[in-house]
């Protein structure tokens, strides 16, 4: 058990010693432990984040109200983030969440493309370009400065991934096939990442990116709640008429 905890970078000794002597663990002992455990919880939770969205599309055989651009940009952002973490040889707790999200995002894009048939030529070009460049990115076979620039741009990419969906929701006054559970988990995960990022003294740019994620995920979540209440009222009004 202790070897497993050491491998995962989790130090239970400090907290257990304090509790054994009848004392509540000090902040310097407790916060790093909570941060590490929360990080692994987010990794575990990330394995199912996009499953509700995938299931909703497959069940309804529809991608109504979904911004294809938004989901494509998500894939690009996850790819850059995962490639950078692998290149820097960061611990699994730092990139495990991204790896699972990327796998699900690719499956989700496959579903969106399948139910958006026929695909445009430009969509096929984007797919070909992605699968041509992604292996080189994961292998780290690009210039170091370009790699750093790509990673620095990931916050803008993720922000850009949310904006098309927010705008599409606003224009149609509906969230279409967006999954409530997936959006809720996106919001909860980004809020938890604010805590873990602060605790590990991550760069300000990383914290800013996560705060922006909380903001944009919060907007989408509020749109789901607002527009679905309106849709339910409209349905009730039609039934009564």
Secondary structure by P-SEA (a helix, b strand, c coil): caaaaaaacccaaaaaaaaaacccccccccaaaaaaaaaaaaaaaacccaaaaaaaaaaacccccccaaaaaaaaaaaaaaaaaaaaacccccccaaaaaaaaaaaaaaaaaaaaaccccaaaaaaaaaaaacaaaaaaccccaaaaaaaaaaaaaaaaaaaaaaaaaaaaacccccccaaaaaaaaaaaaaaaaaaaaacccaaaaaaaaaaaaaaaaaaaaaaaaaaaaaaaaaaaaac
